[in-house]
Amino acid sequence: MPKTPSPCIDVCKFKREGHCIGCSMTKAQKSLFKGLKKDSHRRAFVTMLTSQQGQLGKYTHWDIAYRKKLEKRKIAAEEIL
């Protein structure tokens, strides 16, 4: 099974109280994700991030962009999301 890719969708503009307008991660969260080696931890991080996006609102575009990223890498979205 391929490694879970970063939730980053290459927008990287930190304008919403320190959260990226593309993926909702903070700079600290981006650094944390890069350090995660176990795929189970990476998938758990993505789950946490989708919950965070729901709480913050205005991130409905992320799901579509991340699914495209997964599709491009031939990873089934159901395995991750």
C-alpha positions in Angstrom: 0.0 0.0 0.0 1.4 3.4 -0.9 2.3 5.9 1.7 -0.4 8.4 2.6 0.4 11.7 0.8 0.5 15.0 2.5 -2.9 16.8 2.9 -1.2 19.9 1.4 -2.9 20.9 -1.9 -0.1 23.4 -2.8 -1.9 26.6 -1.9 0.2 27.5 1.2 -1.3 30.8 2.2 -1.5 31.2 6.0 -4.3 33.8 6.4 -7.0 32.3 8.6 -5.5 32.9 12.0 -2.4 30.9 11.1 -4.2 28.2 9.1 -3.5 27.6 5.4 -6.5 28.6 3.2 -5.9 25.5 1.1 -5.7 22.6 3.6 -6.2 24.2 7.1 -2.9 23.1 8.5 -0.8 25.4 10.5 3.0 25.6 9.9 3.5 23.5 13.0 1.1 20.9 11.7 2.9 20.8 8.3 6.2 20.1 10.1 4.6 17.5 12.3 3.1 15.6 9.3 6.5 15.6 7.6 7.9 13.8 10.6 5.3 11.0 10.7 6.8 7.8 9.4 4.1 5.2 10.1 1.3 5.3 7.6 -1.3 4.6 10.3 -0.2 7.9 12.0 -0.3 9.7 8.6 -3.9 8.5 8.0 -4.9 9.5 11.6 -3.5 12.9 10.9 -5.6 13.3 7.8 -8.7 12.2 9.8 -7.9 14.8 12.5 -7.4 17.4 9.8 -10.8 16.8 8.1 -12.4 17.2 11.6 -10.5 20.5 12.0 -11.7 21.7 8.6 -15.2 21.0 9.6 -14.8 23.0 12.7 -13.2 25.9 10.9 -15.5 25.9 7.9 -14.7 27.1 4.4 -12.7 24.0 3.4 -15.1 22.1 1.2 -12.7 22.6 -1.8 -10.0 20.6 0.0 -11.8 17.2 -0.3 -12.0 17.5 -4.1 -8.4 18.6 -4.5 -7.1 15.9 -2.2 -9.1 13.2 -3.9 -7.6 14.3 -7.3 -4.1 14.1 -5.7 -4.9 10.6 -4.5 -6.3 9.6 -7.8 -3.1 10.8 -9.6 -1.0 8.6 -7.3 -3.4 5.7 -7.9 -4.5 5.6 -4.2 -8.1 4.7 -3.4 -9.6 7.6 -1.4 -11.6 5.2 0.7 -8.3 3.9 2.2 -7.4 7.4 3.4 -10.6 9.4 3.9 
